[in-house]
Amino acid sequence: MEMQGKRVEESRAVMTRLMNLPDANPAGNVHGGVIMNLIDSAAGVVAVRHCRTNVVTASIDRLDLLRPIFIGDLVTFKASMNMVNRTSMEVGVRVDAENLRTGEIRKVAAAYLTYVALGHDGRPTRVPPLILETEDEHRRNREAKARREARLKYKEKSWV
């Protein structure tokens, strides 16, 4: 039986979090590890929404911390599905920080994460196909396929 596809919009997730003292170093800069953890959480929500089963993070293809984030910033994580394969999925996450006093919003990070869907037996299981509707979704899908090819080539060289 053919699995019914899902639209990108059906699994998209947006999370926000106010950065506080425990998130930062003594200079007031938020730790990169805090941001990494929240990126993984937002992307994981997208993966579970898409396949409606347990998932595990298989790789973080790219994580760019572009600008500092400070105590008091409101940080928004926008995550959406870029591509699906038989049992794996790539999710892209954009991170913006807002200075609540000035209203300035700046892009502070971006990442691409790959998840594998797990069945009840804990083994990889098939995921629904992805329905691409907009030109932006098609572009993100093409770019995700190129990243996957590069990752597989790298894996071939580095794991032998």
HELIX and SHEET records of a PDB file:
HELIX    1   1 VAL A    8  SER A   11  1                                   4    
HELIX    2   2 LEU A   21  ASP A   23  5                                   3    
HELIX    3   3 GLY A   32  CYS A   51  1                                  20    
HELIX    4   4 GLU A  135  SER A  158  1                                  24    
SHEET    1   A 2 LYS A   6  ARG A   7  0                                        
SHEET    2   A 2 LEU A 130  ILE A 131  1                                        
SHEET    1   B 5 ALA A  13  LEU A  18  0                                        
SHEET    2   B 5 ASP A  73  VAL A  84 -1                                        
SHEET    3   B 5 SER A  88  ASN A  99 -1                                        
SHEET    4   B 5 ILE A 105  LEU A 118 -1                                        
SHEET    5   B 5 ASN A  54  LEU A  65 -1                                        
END                                                                             
